């Protein structure tokens, strides 16, 4: 190894460091923008129908008598809700009770409708008659009791061929809520 | 000056990578939940929606607002509610069918617009958007006698399907 001197190359340590600060700035601006403009939709909706006068002839009484369907009517006044269950064949109630207009008391109404749906999964409509001085908040309380299942009650599947109206699904107790006394003078 | 290390430099570098990770996750989360299409009712002292257990978010549609002081229709029509809502009740008595004349006329105009839109969509072979449903935003203290007049006015203009706006109890 004489005369040949291995020159040790000087090692240059080059550390590549990405400057993340501008990226962090950008992310901060983006987060603020997203937080400020996002709509965390806190507004919900509940579907309601209003009866419509039809020019079609009503079904024959014989047909109704042969296959009567259950009907549930709720009458809301400022302090209570009256539950009336009858059939399409006869308007005479077969089950009737009144509960105070409170969230807890309305559980009895939901329990009764739940039992009807369990017996007949096709049952899908409740008609509500609201008195003049009942306010919107109280009306919504009843709509909730009729449509939104409370904890402990599992959704009852609708028949396979059931056509869901828009805005409701299988998790709802009933799909059609009709405000019965809109078109009549009082 | 023995023992004093004059030439030694210490550089403090903040490790920003964990912060970057957190920000990235936050941005992904926000982008996934980002929505500008969801309807949000204008916060107003005169329009406080009742709280409900509903899970469905409010979808856009032509809306009618009933505040403590007036009825506001999508087209810009305002019907003032006097202290005892006399205007609305008187209108009802005159019509005899529960409708508020001014509101009925506005709903009729909206109905004609919707029909034109539906025909155009049909001619273009597009799927029909649901324009026959209206949104009702009412203050929680509004009595049903006023809500009923609005519903009746719309019903006579062939609007029978409604979305009642509420404040969700559980915001998801």
Interface residues (C-beta under 8 A of the other chain):
Chain A: X20 X21 X23 X24 X27 X28 X30 X31 X34 X35 X37 X38 X39 X40 X41 X42 X43 X44 X45 X46 X47 X48 X49 X50 X51 X52 X130 X131 X132 X133 X134 X135 X136 X137 X139 X140 X141 X143 X144 X147 X148 X166 X167 X171 X179 X181 X182 X183 X184 X185
Chain B: X16 X17 X19 X20 X23 X24 X26 X27 X30 X31 X33 X34 X35 X36 X37 X38 X39 X40 X41 X49 X50 X51 X52 X53 X54 X55 X56 X57 X58 X59 X66 X96 X97 X98 X130 X133 X135 X138 X139 X140 X141 X142 X143 X144 X145 X147 X148 X151 X152 X154 X155 X158 X159 X160 X161 X162 X163 X164 X165 X166 X167 X168 X171
